[in-house]
């Protein structure tokens, strides 16, 4: 089995200079990752019993295995009279690419091109999955362009993707191709230009080309594929004004997808079984008392029927003994039922196997860390392992006590009153979250709800509901329920999470770090941190660890960011004897912030975030800012004062919700003027400057922000952890409850620097 680390060493063997070869077909229209992957698989199947077999294009497409291509890519039957030209392109173009790259050999015999496999390991690697094929194509394209002295032009564009650089690049490529190859028209050049530029653009998360022009957005994975139908997109990109049933794929699309998933699932199972047999003597990948025979069963951790989109991912497959599979994974052999407790044990075992595979070079690396993240994202879409159930209309204390605040009143309020007693200090909101961390706005909010379905800023005055208290917890927002209407407070029915899978992963990271296994700890830390950012470069795990001082400290810091407002930070600090240091650090940072607010009117934290004495707000209709919804999610445009910060606003249609429940809508704001546009929340605006004057002329009002923290300095600094005396503390996994200490009559002590009462 080939390893993607070997790609460059393989490609370095050859000179791909187009100026020498004159080969115009080193890449072509049909050379997309999914097509190259499946053609490689068809070839492998054809030579399965004899790797030295010679074959033509027609012999591959005439093979029984190639019938899958007809199904998966909606092609005419391979034996159709009208199909010959289409299949000639569909099979021949990838085979020509594989021959030019050196994966296949090609020889002209009569009027036919005859091929044979030159590197079966690399061909197998390409055939495993589309992402492997994409890696191969990306490396191959770079080598061809570099050998042809073209890559610098592409790199210049990718570093600065604008219309001018795009036109220059396209012109250079067209002139080069026409000069050195048999292609003699610009139109034909442009057909293959897309197949060259877009994989490179995706690799560096840059813009590429679509419809012959500079793309309007950064290139995404699905744009690279020939078969671009994507199950998750079909369901997750549902417009708000149509039903889910209306948005579902057509029956033919569903059948096509089902065939595609089944094909990939079978291929992945075959790969894992072969790999486990060859390198691990057919031993089960999960060790328990039933791992007492060969692992002949390949099991989907997240069931194939429920999660078809990841059914073909080997990261979602685990090799088990028959007893493990039929007695534990599926209770009593009922394959339609899943033992959830066992499922999570299997997932942890598989994650460990993947980590070990990626960390060593002694055996082939068959796993992909990005694919693991995708499996976890899909399978753990609701990642709560355990929840405390709440019944709508009867229970739901958490949103009321700790969720996004609302200053609503009784049953005529939208939404009901929520006190929102969990509040965050400014140093956490501004100083701890990286500006690109998508969890910040999910965790914290600077706005709450009124009783008329409107949004309001929460000032740093003392108090509760949405009128006072400052930055609030945002993880429980009644606006976001499928049916947001709750007649009474404390009856939202939103479950309380007790344990999340990210908690399990970070606990494992903490254990590994405590044992000195920093490499494993970093791997687990990355699983959680990378998903919180748009890219791994933004997550910058290495830089994060360096800033924190150690892997263990980075894990604890990550837990602070991941579980903000969930009530476990204190225990994390006590368990690691870091409570005193955390309290001391809080006071130092808060004091520095208040000092700057007093002297300069703003304070900038080490991460670049700035808190100012004043902000400017304006009540608006989101549509006036190009936003066709009222309840926002992840910010897509930081320049838009309605979208930034994200995860705020109001339910899209409180009026209809109220009316359907027979409740008066007279209090609802007319014209959807319900959201807040906010300026100056993360940047300093001089209250006496021209920008402030322009904002106020445009209807914005100046709102005290950091100025209130200065005014209430004692409340926000001096009185916080009042009476704490730093010192050594015992290490308890779970600290004693205060009542236990109090009732022990001095026998037990908390030992953490606080009084006993």
C-alpha positions, 0 to 999 in steps of 0.5 A, a space after each residue: 500500500 502506498 503512502 501519500 508521503 511517498 508521492 513527491 519521491 515517486 513524481 521526482 523520478 520523472 521529467 514532465 516538461 510539456 515543452 519536451 513531451 509536447 503532450 497535450 493530454 497530460 490532464 483533461 476534462 474528465 480527469 476529476 478526482 472522483 473519475 480518476 479514483 473509480 477508473 483506477 479501481 476498475 483497472 485494479 479489479 481487471 488485473 486483480 489476478 495478474 498485475 502484468 496483464 495488458 489492456 486497452 481502454 475498451 477492455 476496461 470499460 467492457 469489464 463487468 466491474 465497469 458496469 458500476 460506472 454506468 450506475 454511479 455517473 449516470 452514463 449510458 450502458 457501457 454496451 450502448 452503440 451511442 456510448 463509445 465516444 463518451 466512454 472513450 473519453 471517460 476512461 481514456 482521459 484518466 488512463 492517459 493521465 496515469 500513463 503520463 504520470 508513470 503510474 501506467 505504461 503505454 505502448 502503441 500496438 497497431 492503432 491501439 494504445 495498450 496499457 499495463 500497470 507500472 506502479 500497483 501500490 500508487 494505483 491502489 492508493 489512488 483507487 482507495 478514495 477520492 481524497 487520495 486521488 485529489 492528493 495525487 492530482 494536486 502533487 502531479 499538477 504541481 510537478 508538471 507545472 514546475 517542470 514546465 516553468 509554469 508554476 510560478 504564474 499559478 502561485 502568483 495568482 493564488 497568492 493574490 487572486 484578483 481579476 487582473 492576475 486571473 486574466 494574466 494567468 489564463 493568457 499565459 497558460 493558453 499561449 503556452 499550451 498552443 505553442 508547445 502542444 497540438 491544442 490550437 484553440 483557446 476554447 480547448 485550453 480553457 476546458 483543461 485550465 479549470 482541471 489544473 487551477 481548481 485543485 491547486 486553489 482548493 489545496 491552498 484555500 484560494 479562489 479559482 475559476 468557474 464558467 471561464 471567470 474568476 470564481 466568486 468564492 474560494 473553491 470547495 471540494 464538491 466543485 472539483 468533482 465530476 459527480 457533484 451531487 452531494 447528500 449533505 448539501 441537498 439537506 443542509 442548504 435548504 432555503 428557509 421558505 420551502 419545506 424539507 420534503 420540497 427540498 429533498 433530492 428526486 427519486 432518481 438522485 436518491 437511487 444514484 446516491 444510494 448506489 454510489 454510497 454502497 459502492 464506496 462502502 463495499 470498497 472501504 470494507 474490502 480495503 480495511 479487511 485486507 489491511 487488518 489481515 496483512 498487518 495485524 494478523 486479523 486481530 480485532 481492533 477493539 480489545 475486550 473479552 469477546 475479541 477471541 477469534 479472527 476479526 472477520 466482520 467489518 462494522 460501521 461504527 455509525 450505522 450505514 443506514 443512518 449515515 450513508 454519506 460516511 458509510 464509505 469512509 474507512 475511518 467509520 469502519 472497525 474490524 471486529 470478531 463475529 461475537 463482538 459484532 453480533 452480541 455487543 455492537 448489535 444486541 442479540 444480533 439485531 443489525 438494525 439496533 445499535 448499542 450506543 455505549 458500545 458504539 462510543 467504546 468502538 469509536 475511541 478504539 478506532 480513533 486510537 488506531 487512526 492516531 497510531 497509523 498516522 504517527 508511524 511510518 513502519 506500515 502504510 498510512 491508510 487513514 486521513 485525519 480530515 476524513 476522521 473529522 468529517 466522520 465525527 462531524 456527521 456521526 456526532 451531529 448531535 454530539 451529546 453523549 448523555 443528556 438530562 431530559 427536559 419535557 416541553 411545557 413542564 420543564 426547562 430550567 436551564 434556558 431560563 436560568 442560564 441561557 440567552 437572556 430575555 426581558 420579556 414578561 408573561 404569556 404575551 411576550 416573545 420570547 418569555 422572560 429568561 434571567 440568564 444568570 450565567 455571564 462572562 467577564 470581558 477578558 474571556 470574551 475579548 481576550 481568550 477567544 482567537 478572533 477566528 474561533 467560531 465558538 466565541 459567538 456560539 458561547 457568548 452573546 452581547 445581545 438579548 431579547 425584548 418582549 416584542 421579538 426584538 434584539 437589544 444590547 445587554 449593558 454592563 450594569 448590574 442586574 439580570 434578564 436582557 436589561 443588565 449584566 453584560 456578556 451572556 451565555 448563548 448556548 440556550 436560545 429559545 429563539 432557535 427551537 423548531 417551535 420557539 413559542 413557550 407559553 410560560 418561562 421555565 418550560 422550554 423543554 431543552 435538554 441539559 447536556 451532561 457529557 459531550 464527545 468533545 469532553 471525552 476527547 479532551 479528557 483523553 488528551 489531558 490524560 495523555 499530556 499528564 502521562 508525558 505523551 505530548 504527541 498523542 495529546 496534541 493529536 486529540 487536542 487538534 481534533 477539537 480545536 481544528 473544527 472550531 476554525 475555518 482552516 487548520 492554519 487558523 486553528 494553528 495548534 502548534 502556535 496555540 500550544 506555544 502560547 499556552 506554554 505546554 500541551 497540558 496547559 493548551 488542553 486545559 485552555 481548550 476546555 475553557 473555550 469549548 465548554 464555556 458556561 457549562 460549569 466544569 471550568 472550576 473542576 478542571 482547574 482544581 483537578 490540576 491545582 491551577 485555580 490560584 494561578 487562574 484567579 491571579 491571572 484574571 485579576 492582572 488582565 482585568 486590572 490592565 484592561 480597566 487601566 487602559 479604558 480609564 486612560 485611553 478609552 480602549 484596551 487591546 488584548 494580546 490576540 488583537 481584540 479591542 474593547 472600547 468605552 463606547 459602542 454604537 447601536 442601531 435598530 434595523 431591518 436586516 434586509 436593509 443590510 442584504 440579510 434575508 433572515 433575522 436569526 443569524 448563525 456563523 458570521 459570513 461577513 465581518 464588515 456587516 454590522 448585522 451579521 457580526 458578531 454572529 449567532 444572535 438576532 431574533 426568530 425569523 417570524 415571531 408574528 406568525 408563531 404568535 398568531 398561530 398560537 392565538 396570541 396578540 401580535 400588537 407588541 411585535 415591531 412593525 417592518 421587521 425592524 428588530 435586529 441590532 446593527 453594532 459598530 465598535 464592538 471589537 475596534 476603537 472608534 473615537 467618540 469625538 471623531 468623524 466616524 462617530 459623528 457619521 454613525 450618529 448622523 446615520 441613526 446610531 446611538 452611542 452606548 456605554 460599554 467598557 465605560 460601565 466596567 470602569 464605573 463598576 470596577 469593584 464589581 467586575 474586579 475587586 469583588 470577584 473571588 473576594 477573600 481568596 487566599 492563594 496556596 497549595 491545594 489538594 488534588 480531588 477528581 471531583 471537589 467536595 460539595 460545600 454542604 459536605 464540608 460545612 456539615 463535617 464540623 471542620 473535619 474536611 476542608 476545601 483547601 482551595 483558599 476560600 472560607 468554609 462557610 
